[in-house]
Amino acid sequence: PVWKPTDRYLPEEDPLQRVAQAASPAHVFYYHCDHIGTPYMMTDDLGDVVWEATYRAWGETQDVIARVSQAVGIAARNPIRFQGQQFDDETSLSYNRHRYYDATTGRYISADPIDLSGGFNLHQYAPNPIQWTDPLGLSRACCCKGSYSGAKQASQYLKDAGVPRARRKEIMESFDVGTINMRNAGASEYGLRYYDESKAYAKGRYLFETFPATRESLAVKPEWNDMTKIQQWKVREGEPMIEGRASAQGPCLPGGQVQKFILNLDALSKP
């Protein structure tokens, strides 16, 4: 029914009571966003910070601080999270136009409506929350210009070094292509190498940064490496290296851990 302020509320006719409220004057706050458009701060006309938050990797707010604005006398409220998302206090989910997103798990709670054409993981938000967004809950997009420049540099480096095309393709596909960075090793550059002395040896070109690690996060197939031993290596300062996140090797090996590829084995020495 059409409700007017003079009407009497009858639960039988309308179970959701709507209480008339006096309209309040509008106030302006200014958003400060990161490189993918996620707001981390709001300020008022005086430049004072009235709202700020820190986030976990997949958009869950860790610390939210809201202050009363001295300029307008009210506290700021911000429901906006990742691009296209509005946080719902009642469900603790984020409305993302076509689907609801759960920031605690980094997944949509419903499958991609495109069905099997959406790939292996129909609940995935994006490959990573650093460079990708999905404002409509339907199609992810990389928001960083030149996001594949690192991959192009790495591919050219391998080509110039005389690496055969098939091997270059294999190396590049071991990385999440959008995360590849080509750089030189620093003065204190170290890496860990998992090996088994039969399929994979202690001195190898792939190094990882963190310990402990799982086969799943490293995306290492059992036929490649049993991962029974570990060795730390120091990378020679200035040595070219390819860095990025390990790409998935099927649905059971999602990858995601940072790895380094050093072409020249002579650049590795024991600490």
Secondary structure, DSSP 8 states (H G I E B T S, - for coil): ----TTS---TTT-SS-------------EEEE-TTS-EEEEE-TT--EEEEEEE-TTS-EEEEEE-B-TTTSSB----B-STT-EEETTTTEEEETTEEEETTTTEESS--TTGGGG-S-TTB--S-TTTEE-TTSS--EE-STTTTHHHHHHHHHHHHTT--HHHHHHHHHTB-GGG-EEEE--TTEEEEEEE-SSSS-SS-SEEES-SS--HHHHT--TTT----EEEEEEE-TT-EEEEEEB---STT----SEEEE-S-GGGEE--
